Amino acid sequence: MATLRDLGLSEYEARVYRALLTAGPTTAKELSNRSDVPKGRIYDVLDALESSEMVRSQESTRPKRYAAIEPEAALSRLLEEKRRQVTAELEQFEDTIDDVVDRLEAREPPDGEFYTVAIGPEESVELLTDRISTATERVDYVVADVSAQFDIGELGARVADAIEAALERGVMVSALASPDTVDAAPDALNQRVASLLDHPNYEARLLEGLTGSFYVIDETEVCMNVPNPLDPREPMALIALRSPPFVRSLREEFEPRWGRGEPLQPILWDRYPDAE
């Protein structure tokens, strides 16, 4: 059962407030006896309760007398005080985070390579969406095989969710896909892409003859599928590789292909007019 201690009062404060409720207006000495709070602490406890507006005092009498504020009003005031404290703490925490982020970003990122590998479709999508969530400037991706990136159902939807969240953060997204990908993808996924095409930060194009599927994050990191050697059409794993030289070489391959691509917007909007 919840108690006054759960609301932030100390044991002594809770004892004194309960004693005041039953005793009515009374002196500090009497409250000390009723609440078993030592006489050397009673005035500090009463001052704290009065500061929290749970107790009021009568200055005109000698000795001073104290009375409890009605519980509903007193606890409402306590709640408001806690709200103010929590708000102040959150603001301070946010300022601290901003300061730490600024100092961390001030360091030049290492030029060495670093990679993470995820095995299986669930783990691969989890890694991919995690890396997309770190994008701050742009995401460029190539999809050459629908089974390699756009799994039917929840997994494909999770990747689309990550792309949509990146767009809302102001990230620029460019997608290059093969026509076979659009034909083989589920209607639900194509409709989702069609709705994204209306976003000013999103552009998609089609190009014949694409091979491989990958995502380039902020021009510093790439997420690539590792095909199953028994069936190259199916992915076996995903590698997230931070390697500026390799990413630069991918960008050099991506740009001319992007330039030759045909806009996807007219095709999908004609197929799914409700997505416009």
Long-range contacts (C-beta under 8 A, 24 or more apart in sequence): 7-75, 7-78, 7-82, 8-78, 8-82, 9-78, 10-45, 10-48, 12-37, 12-41, 12-45, 13-45, 13-48, 13-49, 16-42, 16-45, 16-46, 16-49, 16-55, 17-49, 17-54, 17-55, 17-68, 17-74, 20-55, 20-66, 20-67, 20-68, 21-68, 21-71, 24-67, 25-58, 25-65, 25-66, 25-67, 26-65, 26-66, 27-63, 27-64, 27-65, 27-66, 28-63, 28-64, 28-66, 29-63, 31-66, 52-77, 52-78, 52-81, 53-77, 54-78, 109-220, 111-244, 113-241, 113-242, 113-243, 113-246, 114-241, 114-242, 114-243, 115-239, 115-240, 115-241, 115-242, 115-243, 116-239, 116-240, 117-226, 117-237, 117-238, 117-239, 117-240, 118-237, 118-238, 118-240, 119-236, 119-237, 120-237, 121-151, 121-155, 121-235, 122-155, 123-238, 124-225, 124-235, 124-237, 124-238, 125-151, 125-155, 125-158, 125-159, 125-238, 127-223, 127-238, 127-240, 128-159, 128-162, 128-215, 128-223, 128-238, 128-240, 129-158, 129-159, 129-161, 129-162, 131-215, 131-217, 131-221, 131-223, 131-240, 132-159, 132-162, 132-163, 132-165, 132-166, 132-215, 132-217, 133-162, 133-165, 133-166, 134-217, 134-218, 135-166, 135-169, 135-171, 135-217, 135-218, 136-169, 136-171, 136-218, 137-171, 137-172, 137-218, 137-219, 138-171, 138-172, 138-173, 138-174, 138-218, 138-219, 139-163, 139-166, 139-171, 139-172, 139-173, 139-174, 139-215, 139-216, 139-217, 139-218, 140-173, 140-174, 140-175, 140-176, 140-215, 140-216, 140-251, 140-254, 140-258, 141-173, 141-174, 141-175, 141-176, 141-213, 141-214, 141-215, 141-216, 142-175, 142-176, 142-177, 142-210, 142-212, 142-213, 142-214, 142-254, 142-257, 143-175, 143-176, 143-177, 143-178, 143-181, 143-210, 143-213, 144-177, 144-178, 144-181, 144-210, 144-211, 144-212, 144-213, 145-178, 145-180, 145-181, 145-213, 145-233, 146-180, 146-181, 146-184, 146-185, 147-184, 147-233, 147-234, 147-235, 148-213, 148-225, 148-227, 148-233, 148-234, 148-235, 149-213, 149-225, 149-235, 150-181, 150-185, 150-186, 150-189, 152-186, 152-189, 153-186, 156-185, 156-186, 156-189, 157-188, 157-189, 157-192, 160-189, 160-192, 160-193, 160-196, 163-196, 163-202, 164-196, 167-196, 167-199, 167-201, 167-202, 170-201, 171-201, 172-201, 173-201, 173-202, 173-203, 174-203, 174-204, 174-205, 174-258, 175-202, 175-203, 175-204, 175-205, 175-264, 176-204, 176-205, 176-206, 176-207, 176-210, 176-254, 176-257, 176-258, 176-261, 177-204, 177-205, 177-206, 177-207, 177-210, 177-264, 178-206, 178-207, 178-208, 178-209, 178-210, 179-206, 179-208, 182-206, 182-264, 182-267, 182-268, 187-272, 190-268, 190-271, 190-272, 191-272, 191-274, 191-275, 193-264, 193-268, 194-268, 194-269, 194-271, 194-272, 194-275, 194-276, 195-275, 197-264, 197-265, 197-268, 197-269, 197-275, 198-275, 198-276, 203-263, 204-263, 204-264, 204-265, 205-258, 205-261, 205-262, 205-263, 205-264, 206-261, 206-262, 206-263, 206-264, 206-267, 207-257, 207-260, 207-261, 207-262, 210-257, 214-250, 216-247, 216-250, 216-251, 216-254, 219-247, 219-248, 219-251, 220-244, 220-247, 221-247, 222-246, 222-247, 222-250
